[in-house]
Amino acid sequence: MLRELHSVERPRERLARLGPEALSEAELLALLLRTGYKGRGVTQVAGDVLRAVPEGLDRAGYPSLAGLKGVGPSRAAALVAAFELGRRRRGVDDGRPVLDSAARVFERVPRELRRSRKEHLLAFYLNARNQLLHQEIISIGTLSASLVHPREVFSPAIAQAAAALVVAHNHPSGDCAPSREDKDATRRLLRAGELLGIPLLDHLVVAPERYFSFKEGGLLEGFQDAGS
């Protein structure tokens, strides 16, 4: 624990005497964590956490932080909140792509997937600001069909603590007009999203150079108004 350190070595006293710039990342994190656990002091835990998230604490996200020993849900929430406050105060862009339109989603679909001779279903998982948290190929179908099941689509959304998602799949024929199967799959995903509180924002059917957006085409709203 912090009180077990000599006063000169305590991060809090060092911060008061020298300023936050003088503290290492482990010391700053130790101040936020406050305590360690039996057999592991807080500065040791801070070092463990930093090694466990090489991408950086501000990019780790709540689920991965909450699963770390010595952190847990409460401290993970405090860390995520601290980083978010810092970003908002500084107006700093954390570099995550913002997928707030069908055109931007289309740009994120790999060109080789758009040209593939097999249908691929790709899901984009977003935070509350429509920033991309994670993207994943959910299924690879045949030349004429792609298998879509809400379980496979929403499991990563739950794991990533996503606020919403967008899906896209290619038509090997190059015709972006949605098929009956596409519409049925979209209805199922809409229902699942409503039940889970993770809404489906759009579904794109893509070809090499163009796309069809269910949202822009008014089909998502139509499905919701129909209650199906």
Buried (B, 14 or more C-beta within 10 A) or exposed (E): EBEEBEEEEBBBBBBEEEEEEEBBEBBBBBBBBEEBEEEEBBBBBBBBBBEBBEEEBBBBBBBBBBEBEBBBEEBBBBBBEEBEEEEEEEEEEEEBBEBBBBEBBBEBBEEEBBBBEBBBBBBBBBBEEBBBBBBBEBBBBEEEEBEBBBEBBBEBBEEBBBBBBBBBBBBBEEEBEBBEEBBEBBBBBBBBBEEEEBBBBBBBBBBEEEBBBBBBBEBBEEBBEEEE
